[in-house]
């Protein structure tokens, strides 16, 4: 268990959101043991099929986690594109659709930037999540756009918001923020900043100048 202080993990007076006194307990993500379960044991079938189809399974899979009825495979970052290729092409898996690539910043983790991939098998009507974690001082992993073209703009957004570099992406540029923007706005240590806003005759100061509610 770890403690997270403040709504954005901020421990000082910088969190002016009104929730700076919040302390949230986050459970450690533990490796699940067999049987993994799922509807009709499908989680075990997915893991078994990947282990049989992908020769480097033991080196590429950091852990298998089943939580809240969902299966997550934690992948070594350098292997993510290879695993995605197998998940898409193997006849026992057939995860044809990548519906989402997104980032999360667990600021207290050693490898704090987590990238998640939501895969769907339309053939077998199954879902699985792949997840990689990288350190903030070297946030790099292969792009999966050659396997799943739907990853194109989503990898760009994750780069734009979290600073994760997807090597091999055909055009890894900012997609939401201006090209010359400094920093990555969805990292937990990104300053709030802001501009004052006029509302019904009153001027509301930017977040970083408002009163702290500690």
Secondary structure as UniProt FT lines:
FT   STRAND          2..5
FT   TURN            7..8
FT   TURN            13..14
FT   TURN            20..21
FT   STRAND          23..26
FT   HELIX           39..41
FT   HELIX           42..53
FT   TURN            55..56
FT   HELIX           57..60
FT   STRAND          61..67
FT   TURN            68..69
FT   STRAND          70..75
FT   HELIX           77..79
FT   HELIX           80..89
FT   TURN            91..93
FT   STRAND          97..105
FT   TURN            107..108
FT   STRAND          113..121
FT   TURN            122..125
FT   STRAND          126..134
FT   TURN            136..137
FT   STRAND          140..142
FT   TURN            145..147
FT   TURN            149..150
FT   HELIX           151..162
FT   STRAND          165..167
FT   TURN            170..171
FT   TURN            179..180
FT   TURN            185..186
FT   TURN            188..189
FT   STRAND          197..199
FT   TURN            200..201
FT   STRAND          202..204
FT   HELIX           207..209
//
